[in-house]
Amino acid sequence: MLYHVSESDGIAVFEPRWAEVHDAAVVWAIHERRLHNYLLPRDCPRVAYSANADTSTADIAQYLGAGSAAVAVESRWAQRLQSTKLYCYQLPADAFRVMDVGAGYYISNQSVIPISVREIENPMLALLERGIEIRFMRELVAFSQRIAASTLEFSLIRMRNAGSAA
């Protein structure tokens, strides 16, 4: 299953948008196993991480404990994490090709009509219901550097907004 999470309701067709990394216009989608990385307000900086077969037991103990995945966000985003309404669009997998299997990223160069949409009224609750641990921190930059230096699988998303006004 592939998805696109947006703060916009009523998207009838996803049109390709310019992506510098591809030097082309694309529609982005995320695989279900990484959907939790995007169940947050769009501009919210986050460090999403989980264990894989290569993760050390020390890193699991230090960063995950008994959980399997976590998302760290700056504390100032707590209110918005509870109140931003999101829309999770299911997209047809056959319209996409994989860009990064580990990250769960897929792209399409054509317009895509969603199969369905689900409203998410409380993203924090949606993350908790998926078994994702949420870690609130005063700041993310130093933590993101520690996670990047670990053996964990991770995504650093919207980090350009870390430390800036919410």
mmCIF file of the C-alpha atoms, coordinates in Angstrom:
data_MODEL
# 
_entry.id   MODEL 
# 
loop_
_atom_site.group_PDB 
_atom_site.id 
_atom_site.type_symbol 
_atom_site.label_atom_id 
_atom_site.label_alt_id 
_atom_site.label_comp_id 
_atom_site.label_asym_id 
_atom_site.label_entity_id 
_atom_site.label_seq_id 
_atom_site.pdbx_PDB_ins_code 
_atom_site.Cartn_x 
_atom_site.Cartn_y 
_atom_site.Cartn_z 
_atom_site.occupancy 
_atom_site.B_iso_or_equiv 
_atom_site.pdbx_formal_charge 
_atom_site.auth_seq_id 
_atom_site.auth_comp_id 
_atom_site.auth_asym_id 
_atom_site.auth_atom_id 
_atom_site.pdbx_PDB_model_num 
ATOM 1   C CA . MET A 1 1   ? 0.000   0.000  0.000   1.00 0.00 ? 1   MET A CA 1 
ATOM 2   C CA . LEU A 1 2   ? 1.232   3.470  -0.890  1.00 0.00 ? 2   LEU A CA 1 
ATOM 3   C CA . TYR A 1 3   ? 0.100   6.724  0.682   1.00 0.00 ? 3   TYR A CA 1 
ATOM 4   C CA . HIS A 1 4   ? 0.455   10.478 0.519   1.00 0.00 ? 4   HIS A CA 1 
ATOM 5   C CA . VAL A 1 5   ? -0.169  12.464 3.703   1.00 0.00 ? 5   VAL A CA 1 
ATOM 6   C CA . SER A 1 6   ? -1.325  16.063 3.386   1.00 0.00 ? 6   SER A CA 1 
ATOM 7   C CA . GLU A 1 7   ? -2.849  18.845 5.439   1.00 0.00 ? 7   GLU A CA 1 
ATOM 8   C CA . SER A 1 8   ? -5.137  19.472 2.440   1.00 0.00 ? 8   SER A CA 1 
ATOM 9   C CA . ASP A 1 9   ? -8.519  17.822 2.119   1.00 0.00 ? 9   ASP A CA 1 
ATOM 10  C CA . GLY A 1 10  ? -10.276 17.100 -1.147  1.00 0.00 ? 10  GLY A CA 1 
ATOM 11  C CA . ILE A 1 11  ? -7.322  16.395 -3.418  1.00 0.00 ? 11  ILE A CA 1 
ATOM 12  C CA . ALA A 1 12  ? -8.968  14.717 -6.411  1.00 0.00 ? 12  ALA A CA 1 
ATOM 13  C CA . VAL A 1 13  ? -5.781  14.342 -8.483  1.00 0.00 ? 13  VAL A CA 1 
ATOM 14  C CA . PHE A 1 14  ? -2.133  14.491 -7.452  1.00 0.00 ? 14  PHE A CA 1 
ATOM 15  C CA . GLU A 1 15  ? -0.256  16.376 -10.141 1.00 0.00 ? 15  GLU A CA 1 
ATOM 16  C CA . PRO A 1 16  ? 3.518   15.977 -10.502 1.00 0.00 ? 16  PRO A CA 1 
ATOM 17  C CA . ARG A 1 17  ? 5.561   18.772 -8.889  1.00 0.00 ? 17  ARG A CA 1 
ATOM 18  C CA . TRP A 1 18  ? 9.136   19.746 -9.636  1.00 0.00 ? 18  TRP A CA 1 
ATOM 19  C CA . ALA A 1 19  ? 11.716  17.836 -7.551  1.00 0.00 ? 19  ALA A CA 1 
ATOM 20  C CA . GLU A 1 20  ? 15.313  19.039 -7.764  1.00 0.00 ? 20  GLU A CA 1 
ATOM 21  C CA . VAL A 1 21  ? 16.644  15.640 -6.698  1.00 0.00 ? 21  VAL A CA 1 
ATOM 22  C CA . HIS A 1 22  ? 15.099  14.052 -9.822  1.00 0.00 ? 22  HIS A CA 1 
ATOM 23  C CA . ASP A 1 23  ? 15.370  17.024 -12.141 1.00 0.00 ? 23  ASP A CA 1 
ATOM 24  C CA . ALA A 1 24  ? 11.782  16.169 -13.035 1.00 0.00 ? 24  ALA A CA 1 
ATOM 25  C CA . ALA A 1 25  ? 8.188   16.650 -11.894 1.00 0.00 ? 25  ALA A CA 1 
ATOM 26  C CA . VAL A 1 26  ? 6.973   13.803 -9.674  1.00 0.00 ? 26  VAL A CA 1 
ATOM 27  C CA . VAL A 1 27  ? 4.225   12.689 -7.319  1.00 0.00 ? 27  VAL A CA 1 
ATOM 28  C CA . TRP A 1 28  ? 5.629   11.318 -4.059  1.00 0.00 ? 28  TRP A CA 1 
ATOM 29  C CA . ALA A 1 29  ? 4.230   8.355  -2.135  1.00 0.00 ? 29  ALA A CA 1 
ATOM 30  C CA . ILE A 1 30  ? 5.285   6.518  1.006   1.00 0.00 ? 30  ILE A CA 1 
ATOM 31  C CA . HIS A 1 31  ? 5.065   2.783  1.684   1.00 0.00 ? 31  HIS A CA 1 
ATOM 32  C CA . GLU A 1 32  ? 2.832   1.710  4.549   1.00 0.00 ? 32  GLU A CA 1 
ATOM 33  C CA . ARG A 1 33  ? 5.765   0.472  6.666   1.00 0.00 ? 33  ARG A CA 1 
ATOM 34  C CA . ARG A 1 34  ? 7.163   4.047  6.782   1.00 0.00 ? 34  ARG A CA 1 
ATOM 35  C CA . LEU A 1 35  ? 3.831   5.866  6.934   1.00 0.00 ? 35  LEU A CA 1 
ATOM 36  C CA . HIS A 1 36  ? 4.462   6.822  10.571  1.00 0.00 ? 36  HIS A CA 1 
ATOM 37  C CA . ASN A 1 37  ? 7.331   9.080  9.443   1.00 0.00 ? 37  ASN A CA 1 
ATOM 38  C CA . TYR A 1 38  ? 4.719   11.347 7.835   1.00 0.00 ? 38  TYR A CA 1 
ATOM 39  C CA . LEU A 1 39  ? 1.868   11.287 10.354  1.00 0.00 ? 39  LEU A CA 1 
ATOM 40  C CA . LEU A 1 40  ? 2.977   14.688 11.612  1.00 0.00 ? 40  LEU A CA 1 
ATOM 41  C CA . PRO A 1 41  ? 2.345   18.283 10.546  1.00 0.00 ? 41  PRO A CA 1 
ATOM 42  C CA . ARG A 1 42  ? 4.153   18.865 7.244   1.00 0.00 ? 42  ARG A CA 1 
ATOM 43  C CA . ASP A 1 43  ? 6.702   21.392 8.494   1.00 0.00 ? 43  ASP A CA 1 
ATOM 44  C CA . CYS A 1 44  ? 7.426   19.604 11.772  1.00 0.00 ? 44  CYS A CA 1 
ATOM 45  C CA . PRO A 1 45  ? 11.114  18.640 12.012  1.00 0.00 ? 45  PRO A CA 1 
ATOM 46  C CA . ARG A 1 46  ? 11.537  15.032 13.079  1.00 0.00 ? 46  ARG A CA 1 
ATOM 47  C CA . VAL A 1 47  ? 13.972  12.210 13.572  1.00 0.00 ? 47  VAL A CA 1 
ATOM 48  C CA . ALA A 1 48  ? 12.314  8.886  12.785  1.00 0.00 ? 48  ALA A CA 1 
ATOM 49  C CA . TYR A 1 49  ? 14.279  5.759  13.635  1.00 0.00 ? 49  TYR A CA 1 
ATOM 50  C CA . SER A 1 50  ? 13.981  2.019  14.034  1.00 0.00 ? 50  SER A CA 1 
ATOM 51  C CA . ALA A 1 51  ? 16.098  -1.091 14.355  1.00 0.00 ? 51  ALA A CA 1 
ATOM 52  C CA . ASN A 1 52  ? 17.078  -3.337 11.482  1.00 0.00 ? 52  ASN A CA 1 
ATOM 53  C CA . ALA A 1 53  ? 19.158  -6.525 11.222  1.00 0.00 ? 53  ALA A CA 1 
ATOM 54  C CA . ASP A 1 54  ? 22.397  -4.506 11.489  1.00 0.00 ? 54  ASP A CA 1 
ATOM 55  C CA . THR A 1 55  ? 21.423  -2.485 14.564  1.00 0.00 ? 55  THR A CA 1 
ATOM 56  C CA . SER A 1 56  ? 23.562  -3.123 17.639  1.00 0.00 ? 56  SER A CA 1 
ATOM 57  C CA . THR A 1 57  ? 21.964  -4.261 20.878  1.00 0.00 ? 57  THR A CA 1 
ATOM 58  C CA . ALA A 1 58  ? 23.564  -1.237 22.567  1.00 0.00 ? 58  ALA A CA 1 
ATOM 59  C CA . ASP A 1 59  ? 21.771  1.151  20.180  1.00 0.00 ? 59  ASP A CA 1 
ATOM 60  C CA . ILE A 1 60  ? 18.488  -0.680 20.669  1.00 0.00 ? 60  ILE A CA 1 
ATOM 61  C CA . ALA A 1 61  ? 18.859  -0.415 24.453  1.00 0.00 ? 61  ALA A CA 1 
ATOM 62  C CA . GLN A 1 62  ? 19.871  3.261  24.335  1.00 0.00 ? 62  GLN A CA 1 
ATOM 63  C CA . TYR A 1 63  ? 17.384  4.557  21.778  1.00 0.00 ? 63  TYR A CA 1 
ATOM 64  C CA . LEU A 1 64  ? 14.479  2.121  21.468  1.00 0.00 ? 64  LEU A CA 1 
ATOM 65  C CA . GLY A 1 65  ? 14.195  0.002  24.584  1.00 0.00 ? 65  GLY A CA 1 
ATOM 66  C CA . ALA A 1 66  ? 11.259  -2.382 24.144  1.00 0.00 ? 66  ALA A CA 1 
ATOM 67  C CA . GLY A 1 67  ? 9.823   -0.493 21.164  1.00 0.00 ? 67  GLY A CA 1 
ATOM 68  C CA . SER A 1 68  ? 10.528  -1.104 17.495  1.00 0.00 ? 68  SER A CA 1 
ATOM 69  C CA . ALA A 1 69  ? 10.281  2.448  16.126  1.00 0.00 ? 69  ALA A CA 1 
ATOM 70  C CA . ALA A 1 70  ? 10.240  6.011  17.410  1.00 0.00 ? 70  ALA A CA 1 
ATOM 71  C CA . VAL A 1 71  ? 9.805   9.562  16.202  1.00 0.00 ? 71  VAL A CA 1 
ATOM 72  C CA . ALA A 1 72  ? 11.540  12.426 18.016  1.00 0.00 ? 72  ALA A CA 1 
ATOM 73  C CA . VAL A 1 73  ? 10.151  15.952 17.698  1.00 0.00 ? 73  VAL A CA 1 
ATOM 74  C CA . GLU A 1 74  ? 10.836  19.250 19.396  1.00 0.00 ? 74  GLU A CA 1 
ATOM 75  C CA . SER A 1 75  ? 8.558   19.865 22.392  1.00 0.00 ? 75  SER A CA 1 
ATOM 76  C CA . ARG A 1 76  ? 7.265   23.117 20.907  1.00 0.00 ? 76  ARG A CA 1 
ATOM 77  C CA . TRP A 1 77  ? 5.451   20.993 18.283  1.00 0.00 ? 77  TRP A CA 1 
ATOM 78  C CA . ALA A 1 78  ? 3.437   18.993 20.863  1.00 0.00 ? 78  ALA A CA 1 
ATOM 79  C CA . GLN A 1 79  ? 0.245   21.054 20.540  1.00 0.00 ? 79  GLN A CA 1 
ATOM 80  C CA . ARG A 1 80  ? 0.304   21.011 16.735  1.00 0.00 ? 80  ARG A CA 1 
ATOM 81  C CA . LEU A 1 81  ? 1.009   17.267 16.782  1.00 0.00 ? 81  LEU A CA 1 
ATOM 82  C CA . GLN A 1 82  ? -2.274  16.790 18.626  1.00 0.00 ? 82  GLN A CA 1 
ATOM 83  C CA . SER A 1 83  ? -4.376  19.275 16.694  1.00 0.00 ? 83  SER A CA 1 
ATOM 84  C CA . THR A 1 84  ? -3.256  19.406 13.059  1.00 0.00 ? 84  THR A CA 1 
ATOM 85  C CA . LYS A 1 85  ? -5.764  17.626 10.882  1.00 0.00 ? 85  LYS A CA 1 
ATOM 86  C CA . LEU A 1 86  ? -4.123  15.348 8.306   1.00 0.00 ? 86  LEU A CA 1 
ATOM 87  C CA . TYR A 1 87  ? -5.500  13.516 5.303   1.00 0.00 ? 87  TYR A CA 1 
ATOM 88  C CA . CYS A 1 88  ? -4.001  10.160 4.401   1.00 0.00 ? 88  CYS A CA 1 
ATOM 89  C CA . TYR A 1 89  ? -4.575  9.378  0.735   1.00 0.00 ? 89  TYR A CA 1 
ATOM 90  C CA . GLN A 1 90  ? -4.200  5.796  -0.460  1.00 0.00 ? 90  GLN A CA 1 
ATOM 91  C CA . LEU A 1 91  ? -2.635  5.709  -3.914  1.00 0.00 ? 91  LEU A CA 1 
ATOM 92  C CA . PRO A 1 92  ? -2.527  2.988  -6.594  1.00 0.00 ? 92  PRO A CA 1 
ATOM 93  C CA . ALA A 1 93  ? 0.831   1.206  -6.305  1.00 0.00 ? 93  ALA A CA 1 
ATOM 94  C CA . ASP A 1 94  ? 0.945   0.382  -10.018 1.00 0.00 ? 94  ASP A CA 1 
ATOM 95  C CA . ALA A 1 95  ? 1.315   4.104  -10.834 1.00 0.00 ? 95  ALA A CA 1 
ATOM 96  C CA . PHE A 1 96  ? 4.631   4.338  -8.934  1.00 0.00 ? 96  PHE A CA 1 
ATOM 97  C CA . ARG A 1 97  ? 8.196   3.086  -9.048  1.00 0.00 ? 97  ARG A CA 1 
ATOM 98  C CA . VAL A 1 98  ? 10.453  2.679  -6.064  1.00 0.00 ? 98  VAL A CA 1 
ATOM 99  C CA . MET A 1 99  ? 12.934  5.462  -5.372  1.00 0.00 ? 99  MET A CA 1 
ATOM 100 C CA . ASP A 1 100 ? 14.335  4.216  -2.043  1.00 0.00 ? 100 ASP A CA 1 
ATOM 101 C CA . VAL A 1 101 ? 13.195  0.890  -0.596  1.00 0.00 ? 101 VAL A CA 1 
ATOM 102 C CA . GLY A 1 102 ? 14.646  1.512  2.877   1.00 0.00 ? 102 GLY A CA 1 
ATOM 103 C CA . ALA A 1 103 ? 13.031  4.925  3.213   1.00 0.00 ? 103 ALA A CA 1 
ATOM 104 C CA . GLY A 1 104 ? 9.793   3.687  1.625   1.00 0.00 ? 104 GLY A CA 1 
ATOM 105 C CA . TYR A 1 105 ? 9.827   6.408  -1.052  1.00 0.00 ? 105 TYR A CA 1 
ATOM 106 C CA . TYR A 1 106 ? 8.033   5.926  -4.364  1.00 0.00 ? 106 TYR A CA 1 
ATOM 107 C CA . ILE A 1 107 ? 7.568   8.346  -7.247  1.00 0.00 ? 107 ILE A CA 1 
ATOM 108 C CA . SER A 1 108 ? 5.408   8.727  -10.322 1.00 0.00 ? 108 SER A CA 1 
ATOM 109 C CA . ASN A 1 109 ? 5.824   11.096 -13.261 1.00 0.00 ? 109 ASN A CA 1 
ATOM 110 C CA . GLN A 1 110 ? 2.119   11.008 -14.093 1.00 0.00 ? 110 GLN A CA 1 
ATOM 111 C CA . SER A 1 111 ? -1.005  12.420 -12.476 1.00 0.00 ? 111 SER A CA 1 
ATOM 112 C CA . VAL A 1 112 ? -2.400  10.069 -9.838  1.00 0.00 ? 112 VAL A CA 1 
ATOM 113 C CA . ILE A 1 113 ? -6.013  9.716  -8.678  1.00 0.00 ? 113 ILE A CA 1 
ATOM 114 C CA . PRO A 1 114 ? -6.289  8.605  -5.046  1.00 0.00 ? 114 PRO A CA 1 
ATOM 115 C CA . ILE A 1 115 ? -8.142  5.399  -4.227  1.00 0.00 ? 115 ILE A CA 1 
ATOM 116 C CA . SER A 1 116 ? -9.410  6.694  -0.890  1.00 0.00 ? 116 SER A CA 1 
ATOM 117 C CA . VAL A 1 117 ? -8.728  9.251  1.828   1.00 0.00 ? 117 VAL A CA 1 
ATOM 118 C CA . ARG A 1 118 ? -8.825  8.951  5.614   1.00 0.00 ? 118 ARG A CA 1 
ATOM 119 C CA . GLU A 1 119 ? -8.996  11.946 7.934   1.00 0.00 ? 119 GLU A CA 1 
ATOM 120 C CA . ILE A 1 120 ? -6.617  11.936 10.899  1.00 0.00 ? 120 ILE A CA 1 
ATOM 121 C CA . GLU A 1 121 ? -7.818  14.382 13.555  1.00 0.00 ? 121 GLU A CA 1 
ATOM 122 C CA . ASN A 1 122 ? -5.043  13.732 16.090  1.00 0.00 ? 122 ASN A CA 1 
ATOM 123 C CA . PRO A 1 123 ? -1.688  12.734 14.542  1.00 0.00 ? 123 PRO A CA 1 
ATOM 124 C CA . MET A 1 124 ? -0.154  11.999 17.953  1.00 0.00 ? 124 MET A CA 1 
ATOM 125 C CA . LEU A 1 125 ? -2.881  9.476  18.710  1.00 0.00 ? 125 LEU A CA 1 
ATOM 126 C CA . ALA A 1 126 ? -2.467  7.965  15.218  1.00 0.00 ? 126 ALA A CA 1 
ATOM 127 C CA . LEU A 1 127 ? 1.243   7.417  15.890  1.00 0.00 ? 127 LEU A CA 1 
ATOM 128 C CA . LEU A 1 128 ? 0.565   5.844  19.276  1.00 0.00 ? 128 LEU A CA 1 
ATOM 129 C CA . GLU A 1 129 ? -2.097  3.563  17.781  1.00 0.00 ? 129 GLU A CA 1 
ATOM 130 C CA . ARG A 1 130 ? 0.552   2.313  15.298  1.00 0.00 ? 130 ARG A CA 1 
ATOM 131 C CA . GLY A 1 131 ? 2.870   1.464  18.202  1.00 0.00 ? 131 GLY A CA 1 
ATOM 132 C CA . ILE A 1 132 ? 5.284   4.299  17.462  1.00 0.00 ? 132 ILE A CA 1 
ATOM 133 C CA . GLU A 1 133 ? 6.995   5.861  20.464  1.00 0.00 ? 133 GLU A CA 1 
ATOM 134 C CA . ILE A 1 134 ? 7.012   9.664  20.417  1.00 0.00 ? 134 ILE A CA 1 
ATOM 135 C CA . ARG A 1 135 ? 9.953   11.413 22.046  1.00 0.00 ? 135 ARG A CA 1 
ATOM 136 C CA . PHE A 1 136 ? 9.670   15.112 22.805  1.00 0.00 ? 136 PHE A CA 1 
ATOM 137 C CA . MET A 1 137 ? 12.931  17.042 23.076  1.00 0.00 ? 137 MET A CA 1 
ATOM 138 C CA . ARG A 1 138 ? 13.950  20.631 23.586  1.00 0.00 ? 138 ARG A CA 1 
ATOM 139 C CA . GLU A 1 139 ? 16.009  20.536 20.380  1.00 0.00 ? 139 GLU A CA 1 
ATOM 140 C CA . LEU A 1 140 ? 16.672  17.964 17.676  1.00 0.00 ? 140 LEU A CA 1 
ATOM 141 C CA . VAL A 1 141 ? 19.956  18.818 15.973  1.00 0.00 ? 141 VAL A CA 1 
ATOM 142 C CA . ALA A 1 142 ? 22.361  17.178 18.447  1.00 0.00 ? 142 ALA A CA 1 
ATOM 143 C CA . PHE A 1 143 ? 20.034  14.181 18.796  1.00 0.00 ? 143 PHE A CA 1 
ATOM 144 C CA . SER A 1 144 ? 19.815  13.781 15.017  1.00 0.00 ? 144 SER A CA 1 
ATOM 145 C CA . GLN A 1 145 ? 23.608  13.674 14.855  1.00 0.00 ? 145 GLN A CA 1 
ATOM 146 C CA . ARG A 1 146 ? 23.736  10.917 17.484  1.00 0.00 ? 146 ARG A CA 1 
ATOM 147 C CA . ILE A 1 147 ? 21.089  8.887  15.642  1.00 0.00 ? 147 ILE A CA 1 
ATOM 148 C CA . ALA A 1 148 ? 22.910  9.362  12.319  1.00 0.00 ? 148 ALA A CA 1 
ATOM 149 C CA . ALA A 1 149 ? 26.120  8.055  13.931  1.00 0.00 ? 149 ALA A CA 1 
ATOM 150 C CA . SER A 1 150 ? 24.326  5.007  15.378  1.00 0.00 ? 150 SER A CA 1 
ATOM 151 C CA . THR A 1 151 ? 23.529  1.671  13.741  1.00 0.00 ? 151 THR A CA 1 
ATOM 152 C CA . LEU A 1 152 ? 19.806  2.517  13.619  1.00 0.00 ? 152 LEU A CA 1 
ATOM 153 C CA . GLU A 1 153 ? 17.855  2.983  10.406  1.00 0.00 ? 153 GLU A CA 1 
ATOM 154 C CA . PHE A 1 154 ? 16.709  6.608  10.364  1.00 0.00 ? 154 PHE A CA 1 
ATOM 155 C CA . SER A 1 155 ? 15.111  9.478  8.466   1.00 0.00 ? 155 SER A CA 1 
ATOM 156 C CA . LEU A 1 156 ? 15.780  13.146 9.191   1.00 0.00 ? 156 LEU A CA 1 
ATOM 157 C CA . ILE A 1 157 ? 12.781  15.049 7.890   1.00 0.00 ? 157 ILE A CA 1 
ATOM 158 C CA . ARG A 1 158 ? 12.251  18.832 7.700   1.00 0.00 ? 158 ARG A CA 1 
ATOM 159 C CA . MET A 1 159 ? 15.348  19.402 9.829   1.00 0.00 ? 159 MET A CA 1 
ATOM 160 C CA . ARG A 1 160 ? 15.752  22.833 8.210   1.00 0.00 ? 160 ARG A CA 1 
ATOM 161 C CA . ASN A 1 161 ? 12.858  23.821 10.525  1.00 0.00 ? 161 ASN A CA 1 
ATOM 162 C CA . ALA A 1 162 ? 14.526  22.546 13.704  1.00 0.00 ? 162 ALA A CA 1 
ATOM 163 C CA . GLY A 1 163 ? 14.819  25.328 16.241  1.00 0.00 ? 163 GLY A CA 1 
ATOM 164 C CA . SER A 1 164 ? 12.721  27.758 14.173  1.00 0.00 ? 164 SER A CA 1 
ATOM 165 C CA . ALA A 1 165 ? 9.322   29.097 15.181  1.00 0.00 ? 165 ALA A CA 1 
ATOM 166 C CA . ALA A 1 166 ? 6.475   26.605 14.853  1.00 0.00 ? 166 ALA A CA 1 
# 
